[in-house]
Amino acid sequence: MKQNTKRRTENKNNKKIGRFILLFIIVSIALSSTTFRNNIIEFLSQKNKTISIEEKININCNNNIKVKIFKDNIIQQNNSNLISYDINGNKKWEKPIPYEKFLVHIGNEKIYMGNTVSGEITALNENGQVVWKYEPKQSITQIFEQKGNLFVLLKPSNDLNQVNVVNEKGELVSNLVSNEGNFIYGNISNNEKTLALTALDTSDNIIKSKLLLYSPSGNLLWQESFENEILQYIDFIGEDIIIVSDKKISLFNKNKKLLWSRDISGKIKDIKIYNNKIYLLTNQGTDLLEVVSLKGRTEDNIEIKEELQTIYSYKKHIFLVGKNNVIGISGNDKFVEYSTNNNIEYFSMANKKVLLFTDSGVKVGYIVNRNAK
């Protein structure tokens, strides 16, 4: 009996030794793999990165000059022209803005120039070519692109407000008219079957914001009022509508049912919905990035000591950009920290390059390990 027990104990010990030897062999093989070793090194160093500036492009970003990345090109707008550069700073094209009083909107799909008096809108592609023109034949107050569609805000009379929605071909697809206050912002569902607009009404000396839901044919489906609140952002999550005011975030379904609502503490600086999460940058004495699930639950609170203004998304990462700082967020950790003496006017990324538009020109760099800088 004792001999059998001794054999069982020896067998168990032999199995443990065998497993250890097998594990040692597997780890040794893995560590000998260059790819595996590089992945381990990258994982261990991913929380200690910065931006290494490699070159500077002499593109003016001061005063009345506006710049933005459009399909991996740098678009510069001054008082009379649009100029396109590649990300190496080589000039590609220059086009005069053909209107004395104008609006320019650089969207994701096209560049739009609008005559605020006649209402004529010219759409350009990345090569500076005119792809279509649209003219509502009345003055326009604002233009912005949502999911490839252009929202055109008009003021036909003192009592009426109008939004025309033009598709990617320059065709009018929706014409919405209301006397519910001044239209401020709008969005369209991914299936393009529903439009949401925000309006601001101050007629009774009370600030009243309104959310209005329309069909593309112009039928008002429903509306909701918010007293003493200013709606700052709306978007669709499937068929649900998320709204952000200066006081709270709320989610409604398409039938006007409130799914959830939560108060916002502090001043909202920026908001972005990305990768099925809501990123909210607020200031409550110090800056705070709150990550909220689509069910309204807080997933992370990341306190930021630096003063930041905007949220920028690129692939799986979030970047917070301030006047002199850039912070990269991965999960709930900072993985990039960068500061500069120059004022950052605009931040973007293209082809893995970091583009910092500053008061001294465009700085081009890469995200690198801090010890490799």
C-alpha positions in Angstrom: 0.0 0.0 0.0 2.8 2.4 1.0 4.7 1.4 -2.2 1.6 2.3 -4.4 1.3 5.7 -2.7 4.9 6.4 -3.2 4.6 5.5 -6.9 1.6 7.9 -7.3 3.6 10.7 -5.6 6.5 10.1 -7.9 4.2 10.1 -11.0 2.7 13.4 -10.0 6.2 14.9 -9.4 7.3 13.6 -12.8 4.2 15.2 -14.5 5.0 18.5 -12.8 8.6 18.4 -14.0 7.4 17.4 -17.5 5.0 20.3 -17.6 7.7 22.7 -16.5 10.1 21.5 -19.1 7.4 21.8 -21.8 6.5 25.3 -20.7 10.2 26.2 -20.7 10.7 24.9 -24.2 7.6 26.9 -25.5 8.7 30.1 -23.8 12.2 29.7 -25.2 10.9 29.2 -28.7 8.6 32.1 -28.4 11.3 34.4 -27.1 13.6 33.4 -30.0 10.9 34.7 -32.4 11.7 38.3 -33.5 8.0 39.1 -33.9 7.0 37.9 -30.4 10.0 39.6 -28.8 9.1 42.9 -30.5 5.5 42.6 -29.4 6.6 42.1 -25.8 8.9 45.1 -26.0 6.2 47.2 -27.5 3.7 46.1 -24.9 6.1 47.0 -22.0 6.9 50.4 -23.5 3.5 51.4 -24.8 2.8 53.6 -21.8 5.9 55.6 -22.2 5.7 57.2 -25.7 6.1 60.7 -27.0 6.1 62.5 -30.3 9.4 62.9 -32.1 9.4 65.9 -34.5 11.3 65.0 -37.7 10.6 67.9 -40.0 8.8 71.2 -40.3 6.7 72.4 -43.2 6.5 76.2 -43.8 2.7 76.5 -44.0 1.1 79.6 -42.4 -1.4 78.7 -39.6 -1.6 82.2 -38.1 -4.3 84.9 -37.9 -7.1 84.4 -40.5 -5.5 81.3 -41.9 -7.3 78.0 -41.3 -5.9 74.5 -42.0 -7.3 71.1 -41.9 -6.5 67.6 -43.1 -8.7 66.4 -46.0 -8.0 62.9 -47.4 -4.3 62.9 -46.4 -3.9 66.4 -47.9 -3.4 69.7 -46.0 -6.0 72.3 -47.0 -5.1 75.9 -46.2 -7.9 78.6 -46.3 -7.2 82.3 -46.3 -9.4 85.2 -47.1 -9.5 84.6 -50.9 -8.1 81.1 -51.7 -8.0 77.4 -51.0 -4.6 75.8 -51.3 -3.8 72.1 -51.1 -0.5 70.5 -50.0 0.5 66.9 -49.7 1.7 65.9 -46.2 5.3 66.5 -47.3 4.5 70.2 -47.9 4.4 70.1 -51.7 1.8 72.4 -53.2 -0.8 70.4 -55.3 -3.3 73.0 -56.3 -4.7 76.5 -55.5 -8.2 77.7 -56.2 -9.8 81.1 -55.6 -12.9 81.3 -53.6 -15.4 82.8 -56.1 -17.6 84.7 -53.6 -17.2 88.0 -51.8 -19.2 86.8 -48.8 -18.7 83.1 -48.3 -18.6 80.1 -46.0 -16.1 77.2 -46.3 -16.6 73.8 -44.8 -14.0 71.0 -45.2 -15.9 67.8 -44.7 -14.8 64.2 -44.8 -16.0 63.6 -48.4 -15.8 67.0 -50.1 -14.8 70.6 -49.7 -17.7 73.1 -49.8 -17.7 76.8 -50.7 -20.9 78.7 -50.2 -22.1 82.1 -51.2 -23.9 83.5 -48.2 -25.9 86.0 -50.3 -27.1 83.9 -53.3 -26.8 80.6 -51.6 -24.8 78.9 -54.4 -22.7 76.1 -53.1 -19.7 74.6 -54.9 -18.4 71.1 -54.0 -14.7 70.2 -54.7 -12.9 66.9 -54.6 -9.4 66.3 -53.3 -7.9 67.4 -56.6 -9.7 70.8 -56.4 -12.1 69.8 -59.2 -15.7 71.0 -59.1 -17.9 67.9 -58.7 -21.3 69.7 -58.4 -23.0 73.0 -57.7 -26.2 73.6 -55.8 -28.2 76.8 -55.5 -31.2 77.2 -53.2 -31.6 80.8 -54.4 -31.7 82.3 -51.0 -29.1 83.4 -48.4 -27.5 80.7 -46.3 -26.3 81.0 -42.7 -24.4 77.7 -42.2 -23.2 74.6 -44.0 -21.9 71.3 -42.5 -21.4 67.7 -43.7 -22.9 64.7 -41.9 -22.3 61.2 -43.2 -21.6 62.4 -46.8 -24.7 64.7 -46.8 -24.5 68.4 -46.7 -26.8 70.3 -44.3 -27.6 73.8 -45.6 -29.2 76.2 -43.0 -31.3 79.0 -44.5 -33.4 81.9 -43.1 -36.3 82.5 -45.6 -38.1 84.9 -43.2 -38.0 86.3 -39.7 -40.5 83.6 -38.5 -39.3 80.6 -40.5 -36.2 78.5 -40.5 -35.2 76.0 -43.2 -32.7 73.2 -43.6 -32.0 71.7 -47.0 -30.1 68.4 -47.2 -28.1 67.7 -50.3 -26.7 64.2 -51.0 -23.2 63.3 -52.2 -24.3 63.9 -55.8 -25.5 67.4 -55.2 -29.2 66.4 -55.3 -31.7 67.9 -52.8 -33.1 65.0 -50.7 -34.8 66.9 -47.9 -36.4 70.3 -47.4 -37.4 71.0 -43.8 -39.2 74.2 -42.7 -40.1 75.1 -39.1 -41.1 78.0 -36.9 -39.8 76.3 -33.8 -36.8 78.5 -33.3 -33.4 78.9 -35.1 -31.9 75.7 -36.4 -28.5 75.2 -34.9 -27.3 71.7 -35.7 -28.4 68.5 -37.4 -27.6 64.9 -38.2 -28.8 61.9 -40.2 -29.2 58.2 -39.3 -26.9 55.7 -41.0 -29.8 54.3 -43.0 -30.7 57.9 -44.0 -34.3 57.3 -43.0 -34.4 59.9 -40.1 -33.1 63.4 -39.6 -32.6 65.1 -36.2 -32.3 68.8 -35.8 -31.8 71.1 -32.9 -33.3 74.5 -32.6 -33.0 77.3 -30.1 -36.0 79.4 -29.1 -35.7 82.6 -27.0 -39.0 84.2 -27.9 -40.4 84.1 -24.3 -37.2 85.4 -22.8 -36.5 81.8 -21.7 -33.8 79.7 -23.3 -35.5 76.7 -24.7 -33.8 74.1 -26.9 -35.7 71.7 -29.1 -35.0 68.4 -30.6 -37.0 67.7 -33.8 -37.1 64.4 -35.6 -38.1 64.4 -39.3 -38.6 61.9 -42.1 -36.6 62.7 -45.3 -39.9 63.9 -46.9 -40.1 66.6 -44.3 -42.8 65.2 -42.0 -42.2 66.1 -38.3 -42.2 62.8 -36.4 -41.9 64.3 -32.9 -40.2 66.9 -30.9 -38.9 67.4 -27.4 -38.2 70.7 -25.5 -35.5 71.4 -23.0 -35.9 74.5 -20.9 -32.7 76.4 -19.7 -30.5 74.0 -21.7 -28.5 74.4 -24.8 -28.2 71.3 -27.0 -24.6 71.1 -28.1 -24.4 67.7 -29.9 -26.7 65.1 -31.5 -26.0 61.8 -33.2 -27.6 58.5 -34.1 -26.6 55.2 -32.5 -28.5 52.8 -34.7 -32.0 54.2 -34.7 -31.6 55.8 -31.2 -30.8 59.5 -30.8 -28.1 60.7 -28.4 -28.2 64.3 -27.3 -25.7 66.3 -25.3 -26.7 69.6 -23.6 -24.7 71.8 -21.4 -26.3 69.9 -18.4 -26.8 66.3 -19.4 -26.5 63.4 -21.8 -29.7 61.6 -22.9 -30.6 58.8 -25.2 -34.0 58.5 -26.9 -35.3 55.8 -29.1 -37.0 56.5 -32.4 -40.5 56.6 -30.7 -39.4 59.3 -28.3 -39.0 57.0 -25.3 -36.2 58.2 -23.0 -33.8 55.2 -22.5 -31.5 56.9 -20.1 -30.3 60.3 -19.0 -27.5 61.5 -16.8 -26.3 64.8 -15.5 -22.9 66.3 -16.5 -20.7 67.9 -13.9 -18.5 70.8 -15.0 -18.1 72.6 -18.3 -18.1 70.5 -21.5 -15.1 71.1 -23.6 -15.6 68.4 -26.3 -17.4 65.2 -26.9 -16.8 62.3 -29.3 -18.6 59.0 -30.0 -16.0 56.5 -31.1 -15.7 52.7 -31.1 -19.1 52.4 -29.4 -18.1 54.6 -26.5 -18.8 58.2 -25.5 -15.8 60.3 -24.7 -16.6 63.4 -22.7 -13.9 66.0 -21.9 -15.0 68.3 -19.1 -13.5 70.8 -16.7 -14.4 70.4 -13.0 -11.5 72.5 -11.6 -9.2 70.1 -13.5 -9.8 68.5 -16.8 -11.5 65.1 -16.8 -12.0 62.6 -19.6 -15.0 60.4 -18.8 -15.6 57.3 -20.9 -19.3 56.3 -20.9 -20.9 53.2 -22.4 -23.8 53.4 -24.8 -26.0 52.3 -21.9 -25.0 55.4 -19.9 -22.6 53.8 -17.5 -19.3 55.3 -16.6 -16.5 53.0 -17.6 -13.5 55.2 -16.9 -12.6 58.5 -15.3 -9.2 59.8 -16.3 -8.0 63.0 -14.5 -5.8 65.2 -16.6 -3.5 67.8 -15.0 -2.9 69.6 -18.3 -5.5 72.0 -19.8 -6.9 70.5 -22.9 -9.5 71.6 -25.5 -10.3 68.9 -28.1 -10.7 65.1 -28.6 -9.2 63.5 -31.7 -9.6 59.9 -32.6 -7.3 57.8 -34.7 -7.6 54.0 -35.2 -8.0 52.5 -31.7 -6.6 55.5 -29.8 -8.0 58.8 -28.4 -5.8 61.9 -28.4 -6.5 65.0 -26.2 -5.1 68.2 -27.6 -4.4 71.4 -25.6 -2.7 74.7 -26.4 0.7 73.2 -25.8 0.1 69.5 -25.0 -0.9 66.3 -26.7 -1.9 63.3 -24.6 -2.7 59.9 -26.1 -5.2 57.6 -24.3 -5.3 53.8 -24.8 -7.9 52.1 -22.6 -7.8 54.0 -19.3 -4.0 54.8 -19.5 -2.0 57.6 -21.0 0.4 56.1 -23.5 1.6 59.4 -25.2 2.6 62.6 -23.5 4.0 65.5 -25.5 4.5 69.2 -24.8 5.7 72.1 -26.9 6.5 75.8 -26.5 4.4 76.6 -29.7 0.7 77.1 -29.7 -1.1 74.1 -31.3 -3.8 75.3 -33.6 -4.8 71.9 -35.0 -3.8 68.3 -34.6 -4.2 65.4 -37.0 -2.6 62.2 -38.2 -2.1 60.8 -41.7 -0.2 57.8 -42.9 1.1 57.2 -39.3 2.5 60.7 -39.3 1.6 63.2 -36.6 0.8 66.7 -37.9 1.0 69.6 -35.4 -0.3 72.8 -36.9 1.4 75.5 -34.8 2.0 79.2 -34.8 5.4 78.6 -36.3 4.3 76.2 -39.1 3.4 72.5 -39.4 5.5 70.1 -37.4 5.6 66.5 -38.7 6.6 63.7 -36.5 6.0 60.1 -35.3 4.9 58.4 -32.1 8.0 56.8 -30.6 9.2 55.2 -27.4 10.4 58.0 -25.1 13.9 56.4 -24.6 14.3 56.2 -28.4 13.6 59.9 -29.0 
